[in-house]
Amino acid sequence: MLSMMIDGCKASQMVSNKTGPQLWSENCQRCHNTPSPNSFSPDQWETVGLHMQSRALITDEERTKIVAFLKQ
């Protein structure tokens, strides 16, 4: 059990150290060609982010960073 907690902390730290572009490339591009950030409005990216979070099994923090990158 302690090992699982420590491994979870390591994974959380690794995510915290990653940028939106890194997470986007690791999580979004692995399954399909992603659209240009200009393809959707900021509000639409929020909706896409919520939808894809459940499909890609990413955390709230990862989704927040990815969506912030796409909305720039």
N, C-alpha and C positions, 0 to 999 in steps of 0.2 A: 504494500500500500504506500509506504513512504517513497519507494522508487517511482511509483506512478506520479506522486505529487511533485517530486523533484524533476522528473521528465516534463511534466506539465509546465513547471516554472521555466525550464530551459526553452521550451517551445514558445511560451509567452514572451520571453525576452527576445528571442530571435525575431518574432513578428514585430515587436516594439522597435527594433533597430532597423527595420526595413522601410523603405519609402513607398509612396503610392505607385510610382512607375515600376518599381521592382515587384511589388505585389501584383500589379496589373499584368505584367509580363509572365509571372509564374502561375497565376491562377486563371486568367482569362484567355490568354493565347494558347494555353495547353490544349484546349478543347475545340476552339474554332478561331477563324479569322475575326478579330475584333474590329468594330467600326472605328473610324476616326473620332477623336474627342469632339470634333465639330459636328458630328452626325446628329447629336441630340442637344436639347437645351439643358441648362442646369437642373430644372425640375424633372425633366425626363430621365436624366442620369440618376437622380435619387430613386425613381421608380425602378429603373433597370437594376440598380445596385441592390435594392431590396429583393427583387425577383431572383437575381443571380446568386445572392447570398445563400439562399436555401438550396439552389441547384449545385453550387460549387463547394458548399460546406465550408464557408469562410466565416470568420468571427465578425462581430460588430466593428472591432477596431480595424480589421483588414478592409471591410466594406467602406468604412469612413475614409480611410486613406486613399483607396482606389477612386472613390467617387470625387473626393477633393481634387485629385490629380486630373480626372476627366473634366471637371468643371472649370479648370483654370483657363 
